Each structure stands twice: as structure tokens, then as C-alpha cells.
Amino acid sequence: MLTVRLFCAAGMSTSLLVNKMIEEAKKEGKEVDIVAYPVNELDRRLDGVDVALLGPQVGYLKKKAQKTAADAGVPLDVIPMADYGRCNGKAVLELAEKLAKK
């Protein structure tokens, strides 16, 4: 199972993207645990997580968030704006899988 946490400004704007990612995983027969939270909860939400992704609206926090995630042994990156804006669940799921394999 792939455990992914998305972090955005309030934890709600990514809910549609989370649903699209879960739908895509089901289509592909993959087990996932994907949840969105506000970015200010990042340090408390990394236990047992395979990948953390930031919404582009909080991408400016990447450097600080990467240090927190690295300390927890979790790869982190920013979701590309185009994929986020289009709610491209397939592309964002692929990004998460790619990061988890590193």
C-alpha cells in the first residue's frame, strides 16, 4: 500500500485531487491511503507515510518542508501547477509512486 499525504493551505482545496487519485488507483488495482491536510500539520502527519506532496499554492514552503520530511525519512515534492489545476489524479499518483521508489 502506498501512503500519501497532500498538504495545502487549508487542507480542503486538495480534496478533489485526493478523490481523483484514489479513483485512478482503484482503476489500476492499487491500494492507496491518500489524505489531505493543512500544511501547518506537516510535522505531525508524516508517521508511516511513503510520500508527502505540497499543493502549488504552498510551494514556497518547499525548502522548510523538505527538511522536516527528510528528518522523518519521507520524500517530498510540489505538485505541478498544471496537474493540480486539472485535478489530474493519474499524473499526481504517478509522481507519488516515482518519489516513493527513490
N, C-alpha and C positions, 0 to 999 in steps of 0.2 A: 504494500500500500504506500502511495505517495502522499505525504502530509505537507500541505502548502498553506502558508498564511500570507494574505494580502493586507497591506497597510496603506491607508489613505488618510485624508484629512479628518473625517469623522467616522469612518468605518461603514458608512452606508452607501456611498457612491459606487463602491465596487461590488455591491450585492448582485447586480445584474450580470456582471462579468463572472462572478463566482458561479452563478447558476449556469451560465453558458459553458464554463469549464467543466462542471460536473456533468452536464448533458453530453459533452464531447467525450469525456472519459467513459461514460456508460455506453455510448455508441461503439467505442473501441474495446469494450470489455475490460476496462482498467478500474482498479479500486483506488479511490482517492478520498482524502479528507481535506477539504478546502473551506476556509473560513476567512472572513474579512474583519479587521479591527482598526480602530483609530491608531495612527502612527505613534501616539504617545504611550501606547501599551506594548510597543515592540519588545522592550526588555523583559516584560512579564509573560510573553506569549511565544517564546522560542523553544521551550522544553519539548523534546520529541518531534521537532519539526525538521523536515528534509530541505525545504526551500522557503525563503521569505522574499516577497516581491513588494516593491513600493509602487503606488499609483504615481503617474507622472506629475500630478499636482503637488506631491511632496518629494519629488526627485531631488530638490535642492538639499534634502537631508541625507542624501546617499552616503556621503563620507562618514558622517557620525553613525548612521545606521549600520554601515558595513563593519565598523569597529565593534559595535555591540553584537552583531550577528556572528562575526568572526570569533569573538570571545566565547560564543555559545556553539561554535563549530557548524554554523548554518550559512550556506551560500545565500547571497542577496544580490538582487539587481533591480533596476527600474523597468517597469512595463513600458514598452514603446508606445508613444502617444497615439499612433495610428491604430494599433491593436486595441488599445484601451478605448479609444473613441468609437471604434466599430464594434466593441464588445466581441472581439474575435477570440472566443474561448479556445478554439483549436490552436491558434498561434501562441497564446499565453500558456496553455498547458504544455505545448512543445518547449517553450522557453524554460518552464519549471523543470521539466524532465531533463533537459540539457544541463541545467545548473546542478541538478541532483546527482548527475553522473560524474561531475568533476571531483 
